[in-house]
Amino acid sequence: MHNNEGKSAKRHLRDVQIELQDSKTCLDQALKSVEKSQNRQIIENTLNSVESALHSLNNTLSNYEE
């Protein structure tokens, strides 16, 4: 967990960005080792959601005004 004391909103967003990137990496690794097709689909759906959230967060950071 991150130390939240005295952090700016933008710093919190960057922390979320790091967590989402780490989650994406883990899900990519899970896809490489999954055996059952039904589980593959579930992981792919989750990966798509994480990628969408990461895209949205990147847009937020790009448009963030100090």
PDB file of N, H, CA, C and O in Angstrom:
ATOM      1  N   MET A   1       0.831  -1.191   0.000  1.00  0.00           N
ATOM      2  CA  MET A   1       0.000   0.000   0.000  1.00  0.00           C
ATOM      3  C   MET A   1       0.868   1.244   0.000  1.00  0.00           C
ATOM      4  O   MET A   1       2.014   1.222   0.448  1.00  0.00           O
ATOM      5  N   HIS A   2       0.313   2.304  -0.499  1.00  0.00           N
ATOM      6  H   HIS A   2      -0.618   2.322  -0.863  1.00  0.00           H
ATOM      7  CA  HIS A   2       1.027   3.568  -0.589  1.00  0.00           C
ATOM      8  C   HIS A   2       0.707   4.446   0.609  1.00  0.00           C
ATOM      9  O   HIS A   2      -0.373   4.360   1.194  1.00  0.00           O
ATOM     10  N   ASN A   3       1.664   5.288   0.960  1.00  0.00           N
ATOM     11  H   ASN A   3       2.541   5.357   0.485  1.00  0.00           H
ATOM     12  CA  ASN A   3       1.453   6.289   2.002  1.00  0.00           C
ATOM     13  C   ASN A   3       0.626   7.420   1.401  1.00  0.00           C
ATOM     14  O   ASN A   3       1.066   8.078   0.458  1.00  0.00           O
ATOM     15  N   ASN A   4      -0.561   7.647   1.938  1.00  0.00           N
ATOM     16  H   ASN A   4      -0.918   7.112   2.704  1.00  0.00           H
ATOM     17  CA  ASN A   4      -1.487   8.620   1.367  1.00  0.00           C
ATOM     18  C   ASN A   4      -1.357  10.009   1.965  1.00  0.00           C
ATOM     19  O   ASN A   4      -1.977  10.952   1.473  1.00  0.00           O
ATOM     20  N   GLU A   5      -0.573  10.152   3.006  1.00  0.00           N
ATOM     21  H   GLU A   5      -0.069   9.386   3.406  1.00  0.00           H
ATOM     22  CA  GLU A   5      -0.501  11.417   3.722  1.00  0.00           C
ATOM     23  C   GLU A   5       0.121  12.512   2.856  1.00  0.00           C
ATOM     24  O   GLU A   5       1.237  12.367   2.358  1.00  0.00           O
ATOM     25  N   GLY A   6      -0.617  13.605   2.686  1.00  0.00           N
ATOM     26  H   GLY A   6      -1.524  13.723   3.091  1.00  0.00           H
ATOM     27  CA  GLY A   6      -0.107  14.770   1.980  1.00  0.00           C
ATOM     28  C   GLY A   6       0.021  14.627   0.477  1.00  0.00           C
ATOM     29  O   GLY A   6       0.684  15.450  -0.155  1.00  0.00           O
ATOM     30  N   LYS A   7      -0.580  13.626  -0.112  1.00  0.00           N
ATOM     31  H   LYS A   7      -1.118  12.957   0.401  1.00  0.00           H
ATOM     32  CA  LYS A   7      -0.478  13.421  -1.553  1.00  0.00           C
ATOM     33  C   LYS A   7      -1.460  14.299  -2.300  1.00  0.00           C
ATOM     34  O   LYS A   7      -2.572  14.559  -1.839  1.00  0.00           O
ATOM     35  N   SER A   8      -1.022  14.747  -3.466  1.00  0.00           N
ATOM     36  H   SER A   8      -0.120  14.535  -3.840  1.00  0.00           H
ATOM     37  CA  SER A   8      -1.916  15.495  -4.341  1.00  0.00           C
ATOM     38  C   SER A   8      -2.832  14.520  -5.078  1.00  0.00           C
ATOM     39  O   SER A   8      -2.577  13.317  -5.126  1.00  0.00           O
ATOM     40  N   ALA A   9      -3.890  15.060  -5.643  1.00  0.00           N
ATOM     41  H   ALA A   9      -4.097  16.038  -5.604  1.00  0.00           H
ATOM     42  CA  ALA A   9      -4.811  14.231  -6.427  1.00  0.00           C
ATOM     43  C   ALA A   9      -4.074  13.585  -7.597  1.00  0.00           C
ATOM     44  O   ALA A   9      -4.306  12.418  -7.911  1.00  0.00           O
ATOM     45  N   LYS A  10      -3.187  14.342  -8.242  1.00  0.00           N
ATOM     46  H   LYS A  10      -2.998  15.291  -7.987  1.00  0.00           H
ATOM     47  CA  LYS A  10      -2.456  13.804  -9.392  1.00  0.00           C
ATOM     48  C   LYS A  10      -1.550  12.647  -8.963  1.00  0.00           C
ATOM     49  O   LYS A  10      -1.406  11.673  -9.702  1.00  0.00           O
ATOM     50  N   ARG A  11      -0.951  12.742  -7.800  1.00  0.00           N
ATOM     51  H   ARG A  11      -1.069  13.533  -7.200  1.00  0.00           H
ATOM     52  CA  ARG A  11      -0.095  11.660  -7.296  1.00  0.00           C
ATOM     53  C   ARG A  11      -0.926  10.396  -7.047  1.00  0.00           C
ATOM     54  O   ARG A  11      -0.476   9.284  -7.320  1.00  0.00           O
ATOM     55  N   HIS A  12      -2.129  10.580  -6.533  1.00  0.00           N
ATOM     56  H   HIS A  12      -2.495  11.484  -6.312  1.00  0.00           H
ATOM     57  CA  HIS A  12      -3.032   9.432  -6.351  1.00  0.00           C
ATOM     58  C   HIS A  12      -3.365   8.802  -7.706  1.00  0.00           C
ATOM     59  O   HIS A  12      -3.399   7.578  -7.831  1.00  0.00           O
ATOM     60  N   LEU A  13      -3.607   9.633  -8.710  1.00  0.00           N
ATOM     61  H   LEU A  13      -3.578  10.627  -8.609  1.00  0.00           H
ATOM     62  CA  LEU A  13      -3.899   9.115 -10.050  1.00  0.00           C
ATOM     63  C   LEU A  13      -2.717   8.323 -10.595  1.00  0.00           C
ATOM     64  O   LEU A  13      -2.899   7.265 -11.198  1.00  0.00           O
ATOM     65  N   ARG A  14      -1.519   8.829 -10.386  1.00  0.00           N
ATOM     66  H   ARG A  14      -1.371   9.688  -9.897  1.00  0.00           H
ATOM     67  CA  ARG A  14      -0.321   8.115 -10.847  1.00  0.00           C
ATOM     68  C   ARG A  14      -0.168   6.768 -10.119  1.00  0.00           C
ATOM     69  O   ARG A  14       0.248   5.775 -10.717  1.00  0.00           O
ATOM     70  N   ASP A  15      -0.509   6.749  -8.831  1.00  0.00           N
ATOM     71  H   ASP A  15      -0.847   7.555  -8.345  1.00  0.00           H
ATOM     72  CA  ASP A  15      -0.478   5.483  -8.081  1.00  0.00           C
ATOM     73  C   ASP A  15      -1.449   4.472  -8.685  1.00  0.00           C
ATOM     74  O   ASP A  15      -1.123   3.294  -8.827  1.00  0.00           O
ATOM     75  N   VAL A  16      -2.636   4.940  -9.035  1.00  0.00           N
ATOM     76  H   VAL A  16      -2.901   5.897  -8.919  1.00  0.00           H
ATOM     77  CA  VAL A  16      -3.629   4.058  -9.662  1.00  0.00           C
ATOM     78  C   VAL A  16      -3.110   3.570 -11.010  1.00  0.00           C
ATOM     79  O   VAL A  16      -3.293   2.406 -11.366  1.00  0.00           O
ATOM     80  N   GLN A  17      -2.468   4.452 -11.753  1.00  0.00           N
ATOM     81  H   GLN A  17      -2.319   5.398 -11.465  1.00  0.00           H
ATOM     82  CA  GLN A  17      -1.900   4.084 -13.049  1.00  0.00           C
ATOM     83  C   GLN A  17      -0.899   2.932 -12.887  1.00  0.00           C
ATOM     84  O   GLN A  17      -0.922   1.969 -13.653  1.00  0.00           O
ATOM     85  N   ILE A  18      -0.037   3.038 -11.900  1.00  0.00           N
ATOM     86  H   ILE A  18      -0.017   3.821 -11.277  1.00  0.00           H
ATOM     87  CA  ILE A  18       0.951   1.985 -11.639  1.00  0.00           C
ATOM     88  C   ILE A  18       0.254   0.676 -11.282  1.00  0.00           C
ATOM     89  O   ILE A  18       0.628  -0.387 -11.779  1.00  0.00           O
ATOM     90  N   GLU A  19      -0.754   0.752 -10.426  1.00  0.00           N
ATOM     91  H   GLU A  19      -1.058   1.615 -10.023  1.00  0.00           H
ATOM     92  CA  GLU A  19      -1.487  -0.458 -10.022  1.00  0.00           C
ATOM     93  C   GLU A  19      -2.194  -1.105 -11.212  1.00  0.00           C
ATOM     94  O   GLU A  19      -2.194  -2.329 -11.343  1.00  0.00           O
ATOM     95  N   LEU A  20      -2.792  -0.297 -12.072  1.00  0.00           N
ATOM     96  H   LEU A  20      -2.792   0.698 -11.966  1.00  0.00           H
ATOM     97  CA  LEU A  20      -3.472  -0.843 -13.250  1.00  0.00           C
ATOM     98  C   LEU A  20      -2.473  -1.468 -14.216  1.00  0.00           C
ATOM     99  O   LEU A  20      -2.748  -2.519 -14.795  1.00  0.00           O
ATOM    100  N   GLN A  21      -1.322  -0.837 -14.396  1.00  0.00           N
ATOM    101  H   GLN A  21      -1.099   0.017 -13.925  1.00  0.00           H
ATOM    102  CA  GLN A  21      -0.300  -1.412 -15.273  1.00  0.00           C
ATOM    103  C   GLN A  21       0.198  -2.747 -14.717  1.00  0.00           C
ATOM    104  O   GLN A  21       0.405  -3.701 -15.467  1.00  0.00           O
ATOM    105  N   ASP A  22       0.389  -2.804 -13.397  1.00  0.00           N
ATOM    106  H   ASP A  22       0.221  -2.029 -12.788  1.00  0.00           H
ATOM    107  CA  ASP A  22       0.795  -4.062 -12.761  1.00  0.00           C
ATOM    108  C   ASP A  22      -0.283  -5.133 -12.928  1.00  0.00           C
ATOM    109  O   ASP A  22       0.026  -6.297 -13.184  1.00  0.00           O
ATOM    110  N   SER A  23      -1.544  -4.736 -12.782  1.00  0.00           N
ATOM    111  H   SER A  23      -1.795  -3.791 -12.574  1.00  0.00           H
ATOM    112  CA  SER A  23      -2.658  -5.674 -12.952  1.00  0.00           C
ATOM    113  C   SER A  23      -2.705  -6.206 -14.373  1.00  0.00           C
ATOM    114  O   SER A  23      -2.932  -7.397 -14.585  1.00  0.00           O
ATOM    115  N   LYS A  24      -2.493  -5.333 -15.345  1.00  0.00           N
ATOM    116  H   LYS A  24      -2.309  -4.365 -15.172  1.00  0.00           H
ATOM    117  CA  LYS A  24      -2.482  -5.739 -16.751  1.00  0.00           C
ATOM    118  C   LYS A  24      -1.378  -6.765 -16.998  1.00  0.00           C
ATOM    119  O   LYS A  24      -1.594  -7.770 -17.675  1.00  0.00           O
ATOM    120  N   THR A  25      -0.204  -6.507 -16.449  1.00  0.00           N
ATOM    121  H   THR A  25      -0.027  -5.690 -15.899  1.00  0.00           H
ATOM    122  CA  THR A  25       0.916  -7.435 -16.598  1.00  0.00           C
ATOM    123  C   THR A  25       0.580  -8.799 -15.999  1.00  0.00           C
ATOM    124  O   THR A  25       0.855  -9.830 -16.614  1.00  0.00           O
ATOM    125  N   CYS A  26      -0.004  -8.810 -14.821  1.00  0.00           N
ATOM    126  H   CYS A  26      -0.227  -7.973 -14.322  1.00  0.00           H
ATOM    127  CA  CYS A  26      -0.385 -10.074 -14.169  1.00  0.00           C
ATOM    128  C   CYS A  26      -1.432 -10.826 -14.982  1.00  0.00           C
ATOM    129  O   CYS A  26      -1.356 -12.046 -15.119  1.00  0.00           O
ATOM    130  N   LEU A  27      -2.396 -10.109 -15.512  1.00  0.00           N
ATOM    131  H   LEU A  27      -2.458  -9.117 -15.400  1.00  0.00           H
ATOM    132  CA  LEU A  27      -3.436 -10.751 -16.320  1.00  0.00           C
ATOM    133  C   LEU A  27      -2.852 -11.300 -17.618  1.00  0.00           C
ATOM    134  O   LEU A  27      -3.254 -12.373 -18.069  1.00  0.00           O
ATOM    135  N   ASP A  28      -1.912 -10.581 -18.223  1.00  0.00           N
ATOM    136  H   ASP A  28      -1.586  -9.709 -17.857  1.00  0.00           H
ATOM    137  CA  ASP A  28      -1.232 -11.095 -19.421  1.00  0.00           C
ATOM    138  C   ASP A  28      -0.517 -12.407 -19.101  1.00  0.00           C
ATOM    139  O   ASP A  28      -0.555 -13.347 -19.895  1.00  0.00           O
ATOM    140  N   GLN A  29       0.130 -12.470 -17.945  1.00  0.00           N
ATOM    141  H   GLN A  29       0.160 -11.706 -17.300  1.00  0.00           H
ATOM    142  CA  GLN A  29       0.814 -13.695 -17.521  1.00  0.00           C
ATOM    143  C   GLN A  29      -0.193 -14.820 -17.269  1.00  0.00           C
ATOM    144  O   GLN A  29       0.062 -15.977 -17.606  1.00  0.00           O
ATOM    145  N   ALA A  30      -1.325 -14.478 -16.682  1.00  0.00           N
ATOM    146  H   ALA A  30      -1.532 -13.539 -16.408  1.00  0.00           H
ATOM    147  CA  ALA A  30      -2.361 -15.483 -16.433  1.00  0.00           C
ATOM    148  C   ALA A  30      -2.857 -16.080 -17.744  1.00  0.00           C
ATOM    149  O   ALA A  30      -3.115 -17.281 -17.823  1.00  0.00           O
ATOM    150  N   LEU A  31      -2.990 -15.249 -18.767  1.00  0.00           N
ATOM    151  H   LEU A  31      -2.781 -14.273 -18.703  1.00  0.00           H
ATOM    152  CA  LEU A  31      -3.441 -15.747 -20.071  1.00  0.00           C
ATOM    153  C   LEU A  31      -2.454 -16.751 -20.663  1.00  0.00           C
ATOM    154  O   LEU A  31      -2.850 -17.675 -21.373  1.00  0.00           O
ATOM    155  N   LYS A  32      -1.186 -16.565 -20.370  1.00  0.00           N
ATOM    156  H   LYS A  32      -0.865 -15.814 -19.793  1.00  0.00           H
ATOM    157  CA  LYS A  32      -0.166 -17.470 -20.909  1.00  0.00           C
ATOM    158  C   LYS A  32      -0.198 -18.846 -20.243  1.00  0.00           C
ATOM    159  O   LYS A  32       0.301 -19.822 -20.802  1.00  0.00           O
ATOM    160  N   SER A  33      -0.785 -18.919 -19.051  1.00  0.00           N
ATOM    161  H   SER A  33      -1.190 -18.126 -18.597  1.00  0.00           H
ATOM    162  CA  SER A  33      -0.758 -20.193 -18.332  1.00  0.00           C
ATOM    163  C   SER A  33      -2.129 -20.841 -18.141  1.00  0.00           C
ATOM    164  O   SER A  33      -2.221 -21.958 -17.632  1.00  0.00           O
ATOM    165  N   VAL A  34      -3.186 -20.152 -18.544  1.00  0.00           N
ATOM    166  H   VAL A  34      -3.112 -19.244 -18.958  1.00  0.00           H
ATOM    167  CA  VAL A  34      -4.530 -20.696 -18.348  1.00  0.00           C
ATOM    168  C   VAL A  34      -4.751 -21.897 -19.269  1.00  0.00           C
ATOM    169  O   VAL A  34      -4.272 -21.916 -20.403  1.00  0.00           O
ATOM    170  N   GLU A  35      -5.469 -22.883 -18.776  1.00  0.00           N
ATOM    171  H   GLU A  35      -5.857 -22.867 -17.855  1.00  0.00           H
ATOM    172  CA  GLU A  35      -5.691 -24.103 -19.550  1.00  0.00           C
ATOM    173  C   GLU A  35      -7.107 -24.204 -20.110  1.00  0.00           C
ATOM    174  O   GLU A  35      -7.280 -24.555 -21.277  1.00  0.00           O
ATOM    175  N   LYS A  36      -8.106 -23.906 -19.313  1.00  0.00           N
ATOM    176  H   LYS A  36      -7.965 -23.621 -18.365  1.00  0.00           H
ATOM    177  CA  LYS A  36      -9.492 -24.074 -19.754  1.00  0.00           C
ATOM    178  C   LYS A  36      -9.958 -22.845 -20.531  1.00  0.00           C
ATOM    179  O   LYS A  36      -9.699 -21.708 -20.136  1.00  0.00           O
ATOM    180  N   SER A  37     -10.647 -23.092 -21.639  1.00  0.00           N
ATOM    181  H   SER A  37     -10.858 -24.015 -21.960  1.00  0.00           H
ATOM    182  CA  SER A  37     -11.094 -21.991 -22.492  1.00  0.00           C
ATOM    183  C   SER A  37     -12.077 -21.067 -21.777  1.00  0.00           C
ATOM    184  O   SER A  37     -12.078 -19.859 -22.015  1.00  0.00           O
ATOM    185  N   GLN A  38     -12.914 -21.631 -20.900  1.00  0.00           N
ATOM    186  H   GLN A  38     -12.913 -22.612 -20.706  1.00  0.00           H
ATOM    187  CA  GLN A  38     -13.867 -20.778 -20.180  1.00  0.00           C
ATOM    188  C   GLN A  38     -13.122 -19.826 -19.242  1.00  0.00           C
ATOM    189  O   GLN A  38     -13.525 -18.676 -19.069  1.00  0.00           O
ATOM    190  N   ASN A  39     -12.044 -20.308 -18.642  1.00  0.00           N
ATOM    191  H   ASN A  39     -11.717 -21.243 -18.782  1.00  0.00           H
ATOM    192  CA  ASN A  39     -11.243 -19.446 -17.776  1.00  0.00           C
ATOM    193  C   ASN A  39     -10.488 -18.395 -18.590  1.00  0.00           C
ATOM    194  O   ASN A  39     -10.325 -17.257 -18.151  1.00  0.00           O
ATOM    195  N   ARG A  40     -10.032 -18.790 -19.778  1.00  0.00           N
ATOM    196  H   ARG A  40     -10.164 -19.715 -20.134  1.00  0.00           H
ATOM    197  CA  ARG A  40      -9.357 -17.842 -20.668  1.00  0.00           C
ATOM    198  C   ARG A  40     -10.290 -16.673 -20.987  1.00  0.00           C
ATOM    199  O   ARG A  40      -9.871 -15.516 -20.963  1.00  0.00           O
ATOM    200  N   GLN A  41     -11.544 -16.974 -21.282  1.00  0.00           N
ATOM    201  H   GLN A  41     -11.884 -17.914 -21.301  1.00  0.00           H
ATOM    202  CA  GLN A  41     -12.510 -15.926 -21.621  1.00  0.00           C
ATOM    203  C   GLN A  41     -12.734 -14.990 -20.439  1.00  0.00           C
ATOM    204  O   GLN A  41     -12.821 -13.775 -20.619  1.00  0.00           O
ATOM    205  N   ILE A  42     -12.827 -15.539 -19.247  1.00  0.00           N
ATOM    206  H   ILE A  42     -12.756 -16.526 -19.101  1.00  0.00           H
ATOM    207  CA  ILE A  42     -13.022 -14.712 -18.050  1.00  0.00           C
ATOM    208  C   ILE A  42     -11.824 -13.787 -17.847  1.00  0.00           C
ATOM    209  O   ILE A  42     -11.985 -12.603 -17.551  1.00  0.00           O
ATOM    210  N   ILE A  43     -10.623 -14.340 -18.010  1.00  0.00           N
ATOM    211  H   ILE A  43     -10.493 -15.302 -18.250  1.00  0.00           H
ATOM    212  CA  ILE A  43      -9.417 -13.525 -17.847  1.00  0.00           C
ATOM    213  C   ILE A  43      -9.355 -12.452 -18.926  1.00  0.00           C
ATOM    214  O   ILE A  43      -9.012 -11.304 -18.641  1.00  0.00           O
ATOM    215  N   GLU A  44      -9.684 -12.815 -20.162  1.00  0.00           N
ATOM    216  H   GLU A  44      -9.963 -13.747 -20.394  1.00  0.00           H
ATOM    217  CA  GLU A  44      -9.685 -11.831 -21.251  1.00  0.00           C
ATOM    218  C   GLU A  44     -10.675 -10.706 -20.972  1.00  0.00           C
ATOM    219  O   GLU A  44     -10.376  -9.539 -21.229  1.00  0.00           O
ATOM    220  N   ASN A  45     -11.845 -11.046 -20.450  1.00  0.00           N
ATOM    221  H   ASN A  45     -12.088 -11.993 -20.241  1.00  0.00           H
ATOM    222  CA  ASN A  45     -12.840 -10.018 -20.115  1.00  0.00           C
ATOM    223  C   ASN A  45     -12.303  -9.079 -19.042  1.00  0.00           C
ATOM    224  O   ASN A  45     -12.473  -7.862 -19.126  1.00  0.00           O
ATOM    225  N   THR A  46     -11.658  -9.650 -18.041  1.00  0.00           N
ATOM    226  H   THR A  46     -11.519 -10.638 -17.973  1.00  0.00           H
ATOM    227  CA  THR A  46     -11.080  -8.835 -16.973  1.00  0.00           C
ATOM    228  C   THR A  46      -9.959  -7.964 -17.522  1.00  0.00           C
ATOM    229  O   THR A  46      -9.860  -6.786 -17.180  1.00  0.00           O
ATOM    230  N   LEU A  47      -9.122  -8.538 -18.364  1.00  0.00           N
ATOM    231  H   LEU A  47      -9.203  -9.496 -18.642  1.00  0.00           H
ATOM    232  CA  LEU A  47      -8.035  -7.778 -18.982  1.00  0.00           C
ATOM    233  C   LEU A  47      -8.587  -6.611 -19.796  1.00  0.00           C
ATOM    234  O   LEU A  47      -8.049  -5.505 -19.738  1.00  0.00           O
ATOM    235  N   ASN A  48      -9.647  -6.849 -20.549  1.00  0.00           N
ATOM    236  H   ASN A  48     -10.084  -7.748 -20.596  1.00  0.00           H
ATOM    237  CA  ASN A  48     -10.267  -5.769 -21.323  1.00  0.00           C
ATOM    238  C   ASN A  48     -10.765  -4.655 -20.411  1.00  0.00           C
ATOM    239  O   ASN A  48     -10.627  -3.476 -20.737  1.00  0.00           O
ATOM    240  N   SER A  49     -11.335  -5.018 -19.285  1.00  0.00           N
ATOM    241  H   SER A  49     -11.447  -5.976 -19.020  1.00  0.00           H
ATOM    242  CA  SER A  49     -11.811  -4.008 -18.329  1.00  0.00           C
ATOM    243  C   SER A  49     -10.655  -3.200 -17.753  1.00  0.00           C
ATOM    244  O   SER A  49     -10.751  -1.980 -17.622  1.00  0.00           O
ATOM    245  N   VAL A  50      -9.574  -3.873 -17.413  1.00  0.00           N
ATOM    246  H   VAL A  50      -9.496  -4.864 -17.520  1.00  0.00           H
ATOM    247  CA  VAL A  50      -8.401  -3.179 -16.870  1.00  0.00           C
ATOM    248  C   VAL A  50      -7.795  -2.260 -17.929  1.00  0.00           C
ATOM    249  O   VAL A  50      -7.415  -1.130 -17.626  1.00  0.00           O
ATOM    250  N   GLU A  51      -7.705  -2.738 -19.165  1.00  0.00           N
ATOM    251  H   GLU A  51      -8.014  -3.657 -19.411  1.00  0.00           H
ATOM    252  CA  GLU A  51      -7.169  -1.906 -20.244  1.00  0.00           C
ATOM    253  C   GLU A  51      -8.044  -0.682 -20.472  1.00  0.00           C
ATOM    254  O   GLU A  51      -7.532   0.411 -20.716  1.00  0.00           O
ATOM    255  N   SER A  52      -9.348  -0.853 -20.396  1.00  0.00           N
ATOM    256  H   SER A  52      -9.764  -1.741 -20.198  1.00  0.00           H
ATOM    257  CA  SER A  52     -10.273   0.270 -20.544  1.00  0.00           C
ATOM    258  C   SER A  52     -10.079   1.281 -19.413  1.00  0.00           C
ATOM    259  O   SER A  52     -10.046   2.488 -19.650  1.00  0.00           O
ATOM    260  N   ALA A  53      -9.952   0.784 -18.195  1.00  0.00           N
ATOM    261  H   ALA A  53      -9.979  -0.196 -18.002  1.00  0.00           H
ATOM    262  CA  ALA A  53      -9.726   1.666 -17.047  1.00  0.00           C
ATOM    263  C   ALA A  53      -8.398   2.399 -17.183  1.00  0.00           C
ATOM    264  O   ALA A  53      -8.309   3.585 -16.866  1.00  0.00           O
ATOM    265  N   LEU A  54      -7.375   1.709 -17.649  1.00  0.00           N
ATOM    266  H   LEU A  54      -7.447   0.745 -17.907  1.00  0.00           H
ATOM    267  CA  LEU A  54      -6.065   2.325 -17.837  1.00  0.00           C
ATOM    268  C   LEU A  54      -6.129   3.404 -18.911  1.00  0.00           C
ATOM    269  O   LEU A  54      -5.543   4.476 -18.754  1.00  0.00           O
ATOM    270  N   HIS A  55      -6.834   3.126 -19.991  1.00  0.00           N
ATOM    271  H   HIS A  55      -7.310   2.256 -20.118  1.00  0.00           H
ATOM    272  CA  HIS A  55      -7.010   4.117 -21.056  1.00  0.00           C
ATOM    273  C   HIS A  55      -7.725   5.359 -20.521  1.00  0.00           C
ATOM    274  O   HIS A  55      -7.310   6.486 -20.791  1.00  0.00           O
ATOM    275  N   SER A  56      -8.783   5.148 -19.773  1.00  0.00           N
ATOM    276  H   SER A  56      -9.120   4.233 -19.553  1.00  0.00           H
ATOM    277  CA  SER A  56      -9.535   6.253 -19.184  1.00  0.00           C
ATOM    278  C   SER A  56      -8.661   7.062 -18.229  1.00  0.00           C
ATOM    279  O   SER A  56      -8.690   8.293 -18.247  1.00  0.00           O
ATOM    280  N   LEU A  57      -7.896   6.378 -17.407  1.00  0.00           N
ATOM    281  H   LEU A  57      -7.873   5.379 -17.393  1.00  0.00           H
ATOM    282  CA  LEU A  57      -7.009   7.062 -16.468  1.00  0.00           C
ATOM    283  C   LEU A  57      -5.936   7.854 -17.203  1.00  0.00           C
ATOM    284  O   LEU A  57      -5.619   8.977 -16.810  1.00  0.00           O
ATOM    285  N   ASN A  58      -5.377   7.284 -18.263  1.00  0.00           N
ATOM    286  H   ASN A  58      -5.635   6.372 -18.582  1.00  0.00           H
ATOM    287  CA  ASN A  58      -4.376   8.008 -19.048  1.00  0.00           C
ATOM    288  C   ASN A  58      -4.969   9.277 -19.647  1.00  0.00           C
ATOM    289  O   ASN A  58      -4.304  10.312 -19.698  1.00  0.00           O
ATOM    290  N   ASN A  59      -6.217   9.199 -20.102  1.00  0.00           N
ATOM    291  H   ASN A  59      -6.757   8.358 -20.061  1.00  0.00           H
ATOM    292  CA  ASN A  59      -6.896  10.398 -20.611  1.00  0.00           C
ATOM    293  C   ASN A  59      -7.080  11.428 -19.505  1.00  0.00           C
ATOM    294  O   ASN A  59      -6.885  12.624 -19.721  1.00  0.00           O
ATOM    295  N   THR A  60      -7.451  10.962 -18.329  1.00  0.00           N
ATOM    296  H   THR A  60      -7.609   9.990 -18.153  1.00  0.00           H
ATOM    297  CA  THR A  60      -7.617  11.862 -17.184  1.00  0.00           C
ATOM    298  C   THR A  60      -6.306  12.571 -16.880  1.00  0.00           C
ATOM    299  O   THR A  60      -6.288  13.785 -16.681  1.00  0.00           O
ATOM    300  N   LEU A  61      -5.215  11.824 -16.844  1.00  0.00           N
ATOM    301  H   LEU A  61      -5.230  10.837 -17.006  1.00  0.00           H
ATOM    302  CA  LEU A  61      -3.912  12.428 -16.561  1.00  0.00           C
ATOM    303  C   LEU A  61      -3.496  13.406 -17.657  1.00  0.00           C
ATOM    304  O   LEU A  61      -2.911  14.450 -17.368  1.00  0.00           O
ATOM    305  N   SER A  62      -3.794  13.074 -18.907  1.00  0.00           N
ATOM    306  H   SER A  62      -4.269  12.226 -19.142  1.00  0.00           H
ATOM    307  CA  SER A  62      -3.442  13.959 -20.019  1.00  0.00           C
ATOM    308  C   SER A  62      -4.194  15.277 -19.956  1.00  0.00           C
ATOM    309  O   SER A  62      -3.664  16.323 -20.330  1.00  0.00           O
ATOM    310  N   ASN A  63      -5.422  15.222 -19.484  1.00  0.00           N
ATOM    311  H   ASN A  63      -5.853  14.372 -19.179  1.00  0.00           H
ATOM    312  CA  ASN A  63      -6.264  16.419 -19.446  1.00  0.00           C
ATOM    313  C   ASN A  63      -6.280  17.103 -18.088  1.00  0.00           C
ATOM    314  O   ASN A  63      -6.960  18.114 -17.912  1.00  0.00           O
ATOM    315  N   TYR A  64      -5.545  16.566 -17.134  1.00  0.00           N
ATOM    316  H   TYR A  64      -4.992  15.745 -17.277  1.00  0.00           H
ATOM    317  CA  TYR A  64      -5.550  17.093 -15.765  1.00  0.00           C
ATOM    318  C   TYR A  64      -4.921  18.482 -15.737  1.00  0.00           C
ATOM    319  O   TYR A  64      -3.832  18.697 -16.271  1.00  0.00           O
ATOM    320  N   GLU A  65      -5.606  19.399 -15.120  1.00  0.00           N
ATOM    321  H   GLU A  65      -6.490  19.225 -14.686  1.00  0.00           H
ATOM    322  CA  GLU A  65      -5.107  20.767 -15.004  1.00  0.00           C
ATOM    323  C   GLU A  65      -4.592  20.990 -13.598  1.00  0.00           C
ATOM    324  O   GLU A  65      -5.277  20.711 -12.615  1.00  0.00           O
ATOM    325  N   GLU A  66      -3.381  21.493 -13.522  1.00  0.00           N
ATOM    326  H   GLU A  66      -2.825  21.719 -14.321  1.00  0.00           H
ATOM    327  CA  GLU A  66      -2.754  21.771 -12.212  1.00  0.00           C
ATOM    328  C   GLU A  66      -3.360  23.016 -11.601  1.00  0.00           C
ATOM    329  O   GLU A  66      -2.971  23.418 -10.504  1.00  0.00           O
TER     330      GLU A  66
END
